[in-house]
Amino acid sequence: MLLLADTHVPKRAKDLPARVWDEIERADVVIHAGDWVAPDLLDRLEERSARLVGVWGNNDGPELRRRLPEVARVELEGMQWGVVHETGARTGREERMRAAYPDLDVLVFGHSHIPWDTEHGGLRLLNPGSPTDRRRQPHCTYLTCSVLDGALHDVVLHQV
């Protein structure tokens, strides 16, 4: 499984890095937590992904908002997953998200471009950072993971 967010193509980068496209080709599920910026990237991910789950972000215009939900919910290998772009301030995030999404096992989010991996009350919160716009981070990043027997395994933050 591949987790992406904040790609900002073509504003921050002309395209995704080749390494990320390779991951897309291998992944059984690609999750994108918003800020695509242009519909072209959504089109290409839909064509090349075995399964794509995505949401719109604050930098996404009317066409992306028409095609994508603000919040996506899916069951993956017996786990309840949610995807959203924004989760608000860092302080109190775990408690707020547990209260907002009491039925989820995993919530993937974006917006900050800051990788995040915490667990609170049975909710795993994951932010893959950005593969194209590191902002104040030392590296551009994305996440991979696997789900087996209803549990999350092998969560790896990759530097681009």
PARO-757116 format. One record per residue (C-alpha): residue in one letter; residue number from 1; x, y, z. Coordinates in nm, 2 decimals, decimal comma, always signed. Layout:
N
<"a" NUM <X Y Z>>
...
This chain:
160
<"m" 1 <+0,00 +0,00 +0,00>>
<"l" 2 <+0,13 +0,35 -0,09>>
<"l" 3 <+0,03 +0,66 +0,10>>
<"l" 4 <+0,07 +1,01 -0,06>>
<"a" 5 <-0,04 +1,36 +0,01>>
<"d" 6 <+0,04 +1,72 -0,09>>
<"t" 7 <+0,18 +1,64 -0,43>>
<"h" 8 <+0,10 +1,99 -0,57>>
<"v" 9 <+0,16 +1,89 -0,93>>
<"p" 10 <+0,24 +2,09 -1,14>>
<"k" 11 <+0,28 +2,39 -0,91>>
<"r" 12 <+0,56 +2,26 -0,67>>
<"a" 13 <+0,69 +1,99 -0,91>>
<"k" 14 <+0,63 +1,91 -1,28>>
<"d" 15 <+0,56 +1,54 -1,20>>
<"l" 16 <+0,59 +1,28 -0,93>>
<"p" 17 <+0,94 +1,14 -0,89>>
<"a" 18 <+1,00 +0,82 -1,09>>
<"r" 19 <+1,05 +0,63 -0,77>>
<"v" 20 <+0,70 +0,72 -0,66>>
<"w" 21 <+0,55 +0,61 -1,00>>
<"d" 22 <+0,73 +0,28 -0,95>>
<"e" 23 <+0,56 +0,24 -0,61>>
<"i" 24 <+0,23 +0,32 -0,77>>
<"e" 25 <+0,27 +0,04 -1,02>>
<"r" 26 <+0,35 -0,21 -0,74>>
<"a" 27 <+0,09 -0,10 -0,49>>
<"d" 28 <-0,24 -0,29 -0,45>>
<"v" 29 <-0,39 +0,04 -0,30>>
<"v" 30 <-0,28 +0,40 -0,34>>
<"i" 31 <-0,41 +0,65 -0,09>>
<"h" 32 <-0,38 +1,02 -0,17>>
<"a" 33 <-0,47 +1,27 +0,11>>
<"g" 34 <-0,53 +1,58 -0,10>>
<"d" 35 <-0,37 +1,88 -0,25>>
<"w" 36 <-0,33 +1,74 -0,60>>
<"v" 37 <-0,37 +2,09 -0,75>>
<"a" 38 <-0,45 +1,98 -1,10>>
<"p" 39 <-0,69 +1,71 -1,23>>
<"d" 40 <-0,43 +1,57 -1,46>>
<"l" 41 <-0,25 +1,39 -1,18>>
<"l" 42 <-0,58 +1,24 -1,06>>
<"d" 43 <-0,64 +1,11 -1,42>>
<"r" 44 <-0,29 +0,95 -1,44>>
<"l" 45 <-0,32 +0,79 -1,09>>
<"e" 46 <-0,66 +0,65 -1,18>>
<"e" 47 <-0,51 +0,49 -1,49>>
<"r" 48 <-0,20 +0,35 -1,32>>
<"s" 49 <-0,33 +0,24 -0,98>>
<"a" 50 <-0,48 -0,10 -0,91>>
<"r" 51 <-0,71 +0,08 -0,66>>
<"l" 52 <-0,71 +0,45 -0,57>>
<"v" 53 <-0,86 +0,62 -0,27>>
<"g" 54 <-0,83 +1,00 -0,26>>
<"v" 55 <-0,98 +1,32 -0,12>>
<"w" 56 <-0,95 +1,68 -0,21>>
<"g" 57 <-0,74 +1,93 -0,02>>
<"n" 58 <-0,75 +2,31 +0,04>>
<"n" 59 <-0,55 +2,38 -0,28>>
<"d" 60 <-0,78 +2,17 -0,50>>
<"g" 61 <-1,03 +2,35 -0,73>>
<"p" 62 <-1,38 +2,28 -0,84>>
<"e" 63 <-1,31 +1,99 -1,07>>
<"l" 64 <-1,11 +1,79 -0,81>>
<"r" 65 <-1,38 +1,87 -0,55>>
<"r" 66 <-1,65 +1,74 -0,78>>
<"r" 67 <-1,46 +1,42 -0,84>>
<"l" 68 <-1,33 +1,35 -0,49>>
<"p" 69 <-1,49 +1,35 -0,15>>
<"e" 70 <-1,37 +1,56 +0,14>>
<"v" 71 <-1,35 +1,24 +0,36>>
<"a" 72 <-1,31 +0,89 +0,22>>
<"r" 73 <-1,38 +0,57 +0,42>>
<"v" 74 <-1,29 +0,23 +0,30>>
<"e" 75 <-1,24 -0,12 +0,44>>
<"l" 76 <-0,90 -0,27 +0,36>>
<"e" 77 <-0,83 -0,62 +0,47>>
<"g" 78 <-1,07 -0,61 +0,76>>
<"m" 79 <-0,96 -0,26 +0,88>>
<"q" 80 <-1,16 +0,06 +0,87>>
<"w" 81 <-0,96 +0,34 +0,70>>
<"g" 82 <-1,03 +0,70 +0,66>>
<"v" 83 <-0,86 +0,97 +0,45>>
<"v" 84 <-0,89 +1,34 +0,50>>
<"h" 85 <-0,67 +1,63 +0,41>>
<"e" 86 <-0,68 +1,86 +0,72>>
<"t" 87 <-0,69 +1,76 +1,08>>
<"g" 88 <-0,62 +2,09 +1,25>>
<"a" 89 <-0,35 +2,19 +1,49>>
<"r" 90 <-0,09 +1,94 +1,61>>
<"t" 91 <-0,18 +1,99 +1,97>>
<"g" 92 <-0,46 +1,76 +2,06>>
<"r" 93 <-0,48 +1,60 +1,72>>
<"e" 94 <-0,50 +1,24 +1,84>>
<"e" 95 <-0,79 +1,31 +2,08>>
<"r" 96 <-0,98 +1,52 +1,83>>
<"m" 97 <-0,95 +1,26 +1,55>>
<"r" 98 <-1,04 +0,97 +1,78>>
<"a" 99 <-1,36 +1,17 +1,87>>
<"a" 100 <-1,43 +1,27 +1,51>>
<"y" 101 <-1,37 +0,92 +1,37>>
<"p" 102 <-1,47 +0,66 +1,65>>
<"d" 103 <-1,52 +0,38 +1,39>>
<"l" 104 <-1,18 +0,40 +1,22>>
<"d" 105 <-0,86 +0,19 +1,27>>
<"v" 106 <-0,64 +0,42 +1,06>>
<"l" 107 <-0,67 +0,78 +0,95>>
<"v" 108 <-0,45 +0,91 +0,67>>
<"f" 109 <-0,41 +1,28 +0,64>>
<"g" 110 <-0,20 +1,55 +0,48>>
<"h" 111 <-0,18 +1,93 +0,47>>
<"s" 112 <+0,12 +1,99 +0,69>>
<"h" 113 <+0,38 +1,82 +0,47>>
<"i" 114 <+0,52 +1,68 +0,80>>
<"p" 115 <+0,54 +1,30 +0,83>>
<"w" 116 <+0,33 +1,18 +1,13>>
<"d" 117 <+0,28 +0,83 +1,28>>
<"t" 118 <+0,10 +0,80 +1,61>>
<"e" 119 <-0,16 +0,58 +1,77>>
<"h" 120 <-0,43 +0,69 +2,02>>
<"g" 121 <-0,71 +0,48 +2,16>>
<"g" 122 <-0,68 +0,23 +1,88>>
<"l" 123 <-0,66 +0,49 +1,60>>
<"r" 124 <-0,34 +0,50 +1,40>>
<"l" 125 <-0,28 +0,84 +1,25>>
<"l" 126 <-0,05 +0,86 +0,94>>
<"n" 127 <+0,07 +1,15 +0,74>>
<"p" 128 <+0,31 +1,06 +0,45>>
<"g" 129 <+0,45 +1,41 +0,42>>
<"s" 130 <+0,50 +1,52 +0,05>>
<"p" 131 <+0,70 +1,35 -0,22>>
<"t" 132 <+0,74 +1,68 -0,41>>
<"d" 133 <+0,74 +1,97 -0,16>>
<"r" 134 <+0,94 +1,92 +0,16>>
<"r" 135 <+0,88 +2,27 +0,29>>
<"r" 136 <+1,07 +2,29 +0,62>>
<"q" 137 <+1,14 +1,92 +0,63>>
<"p" 138 <+1,48 +1,78 +0,55>>
<"h" 139 <+1,35 +1,55 +0,27>>
<"c" 140 <+1,04 +1,49 +0,05>>
<"t" 141 <+0,86 +1,17 +0,18>>
<"y" 142 <+0,59 +0,91 +0,13>>
<"l" 143 <+0,48 +0,61 +0,32>>
<"t" 144 <+0,43 +0,24 +0,24>>
<"c" 145 <+0,27 -0,02 +0,46>>
<"s" 146 <+0,09 -0,35 +0,44>>
<"v" 147 <-0,22 -0,49 +0,60>>
<"l" 148 <-0,24 -0,86 +0,70>>
<"d" 149 <-0,50 -1,04 +0,91>>
<"g" 150 <-0,67 -0,71 +1,01>>
<"a" 151 <-0,35 -0,54 +1,13>>
<"l" 152 <-0,12 -0,28 +1,00>>
<"h" 153 <+0,24 -0,39 +0,93>>
<"d" 154 <+0,57 -0,26 +0,79>>
<"v" 155 <+0,49 +0,11 +0,80>>
<"v" 156 <+0,79 +0,27 +0,63>>
<"l" 157 <+0,87 +0,64 +0,57>>
<"h" 158 <+1,06 +0,68 +0,25>>
<"q" 159 <+1,28 +0,97 +0,17>>
<"v" 160 <+1,28 +1,10 -0,19>>
